[in-house]
Every structure is written in structure tokens, then in C-alpha cells.
Amino acid sequence: MESNAPESFDQMHLSRIMLAALAKAGYEKPSPIQAALIPKALEGYDVIGQARTGTGKTASFAIPILEQLDPLSQQTLPQALVLVPTRELATQVHGEFEKLAYGCPTSIVAICGGRRMDEQIRKLRQGAQVVVGTPGRVLDLVERRELRLGSLWCVVLDEADRMLDIGFRPDIERILRRCPETRQTLFLSATLAGETQTLADRYLFEPERIDCSRKEISVETIEQRYLAVEPRDKLAVLVKLLEREQPPQAIIFCRTKLGTAKLHRKLEQELSRFPAMRGVGLETIHGNMSQSQRDRVFQRLREGKIRLLVATDVVGRGIDVSTISHIINFDIPQDCDDYVHRVGRTGRMGREGIAFTFVARDEGNRLSEIEWRINRQLQRDPLTPSNDRPLVTPRVSEMVPVAVAPESWPATQLLGGDQEGAQDQQEAPRKRLFRSRRSLSSKQKRQPPPSP
């Protein structure tokens, strides 16, 4: 955290009603991303914020938005739009907004697929101050003229890198081109390179850059290990690992929907043979499940009724449960950033956590790429089979110590980016409103309802 960053929410000059909401929600002091981003957002700057999930990122943009909203009686059209990659994340962000809006009536509407569109349209017609949604459903309602963007003063792209991974870039650009040029744009991403950097360069105006990702990727509260395991032995090693660890709550990540469903069936059969593991709440979640099924799984996970969850990357990205103690990468992720997102499911908000990654003989290069990405060497877990042979593609760390990797390498990857496309930018430079909406006095805006 920067030396001049506020160390408490009191130092941010927030309204009394917001401070009361923060206290009720259990917020004691701002996380690094909150301390850095909230003041900049309140001053009206466009911001690029890098931080992994589970660090209080949602509150870092929800607080300044809520502090500056006009009452619904003065403006019934949306004033802030938050774009997120998945339905589950839309639900969670919506819930965080409602929690932080405690004490001041605020209309916050979540719009995403998998739920009745007519109900979402009804809520929009009644008036919405904040809209949280996935790009596809947002664009659909915009084209139906049910969602009007002309009164937006703030747009947030949350987990922008994941939205681009899923293929939402065309929808995002069509939405941004329809938003007012004088808007404030907050760009939140765990990583910032290539296509993500290009999008930020194109649609943000002289943004302030905040990078909390380097120190948070390898936080000391998350222990990270690997196991060299042949594919045929992975299930047996997984069962032994679960027996040894007895995790309070764990997520087991697979690469595909088919692989997720298959592992869930096999694991269910295997665990029934071990007395210590019988009755363990085991569930799966993947993209082929209906929204109602996925919602039920998430609810049971939050209630602690599920101890083991087998998940895919895309769906697992929406998991925001602070009690996850273990992450098991049954399939090593194809992309280093996916590893960061998976591991970010545990050790949330300073809690301790541990992550295990299964590595086959021909996947040593992927392991080394992950180690260079997080600037940290994964330790070999003693549960690795004794008859395990050396990796065919040796880890970089087995040839050169990770410590000799240039310290600037991860930052270069994160902040460099692909500049291709910057010259064909068609939008004229946006003009900044050289005053924050706070000059209109957020303390006057954020008032509890009058007593009857």
C-alpha cells in the first residue's frame, strides 16, 4: 500500500451512512486495492486497477459509486453500469452493492442470462440507479431499448481479462460506444496484457494505474505445492490427498465440462469406500448445468453444506466464498493467468489457504511458466508417488533458480500489453469533467430515508 494511502475508511471522508454500512458488513480497514482505488474514483479519475480476486475489489468500486448516486426521485435512468463475465459474479456483485447500500434506499438491478428477462425489464422500468450485468444480456436490453445508457456517469469493467477470454470483446465495445463520452470508467482486472491492455488504452482517458497484483499473487497466506503425477494415477493420488488434508472446503478444478462431470462421478464412487470420507458433501458445477442448478450449488457452498466442489474455470471464476481452504488443480491450467484466478479462490481477505497442482511428465514447461508468472517456486509435495519419473520437459526452476528471474519480468508482462489497434482507434479523445461528482456533496446525497 502506498505510504500516503488511507489506513482507515474514516480517512476517506465517506458519509456517515456509508461508514455505518461498512461497520455492519464487517469491514474494519481498507484492503490495498480499496485504499488505493476509492480516493481516485471519488476524485473522478478513470482507473485501471490490478488485483486478484478475493481482495475486496468489488467494494473498491461499489463504495465510490454509492457515495455519488443521485436519488431515484431525481434520476430514474441508470447512473452506473457494472459489466461482469458470469451470471454468478453478477449475483455476487449485486449482493455486495445491496450490503453496502444499507441504510439508504438504492435501486440496484442485476441483469444476466438464465433468468426471466420480463422480470428484469420490469425492474428497469421501475427505475434503476445501478445496473450489474453480463455483456450479452446488457447489450440485448440496450438494443430492445429497455436499458438506456444516456445518463451513465460511471462504467465498471470487472474482471475484464476474463470477459475477453470468454469472447465478450465485441459486446463490450458496442456497449462502451453507446455510453456518454464524459463518463468515468473503472477497469478492474487480475492481469493486464495483450487484448486487455488494448481495450483499456482505447476506452479509458488518462487513467490512473493501480497495481496490487504482484504482491497479492504470491501472498504468504497461500501455500502452493505441486505433485508430479501420471494421468492414470491422478484419481488415486487425489483421494489420498483428500484423506490426508481433510479440507474444510475445497475446489477441485478441471479443464473441461466433460472432465468435470466425469471426475465428479468417479470421485463419488471412490470416497464411498473410505469411512473417514463418507458423507462428505460433494458437488459439481459446470456450464452445462441450468442457472437454477448452479444457484443451488453456490447457496449450499456458502452455507457450508458442500465440502468438495469439482468445477471448471469459467464457472469457478464466479465463486466468492471466503471459507475455501484448499484449491486442487486436478488439470494444470493451460494459461498462467487461469492459475492465478484458481488460486485466488482461497486465502481470501487474508485467510490462510493452500493450493495443489497435479503435473504430468510432459507438463514441466507449464509449471515453470506458472512459477515465472508468480515469481515463486512451487514446492514438491511429499505425496508425489515414489516411482514418479523426472518431468520430460524440466521446470525452469530445476535448471535456473527462480530467484534469478528478472524481478521486472512479471510486471513487464502485466503492464506491457499489445499496442496493436491503438492507431485505428475511431473514437475521438474523451473530455474529462474537471470536477468530481463529490463537489455536489456526497454527504447530502447519502441520506437515510426521513422518519415517518
Buried (B, 14 or more C-beta within 10 A) or exposed (E): BEEEBBEEBEEBEBBEBBBBBBEEEEBEEBBBBBBBBBBBBBBBBBBBBBBBBBBBBBBBBBBBBBBBBBBBEEBBBBBBBBBBBBBBBBBBBBBBBBBBBBBBEBBBBBBBBBBEBEEBBEBBEEBBBBBBBBBBBBBBBBEEEBBBBEBBBBBBBBBBBBBBBBEBBEBBBBBBEBBEEEBBBBBBBBBBBBBBBBBBBBBBBEBBBBBBBBEBBBBEEBBBBBBBBBEEBBBEBBBBBBEEBEBEBBBBBBBEBEBBBBBBEBBBEBBEEEEEBEEBBBBBBBEEBEBEBBBBBBEBBBEEEBBBBBBBBBBBBBBBBBEBBBBBBBBBBEBBBBBBBBBBBBBBEEBEBBBBBBBBBEBBBBBBBBBBBBBBBBEBBEBBBEEBEEBEBEBBBEEEEBEEBEEEEBBEBBBEBEEEEEEEEEEEEBEBEEEBBBEEEBBEBBEEEEEE
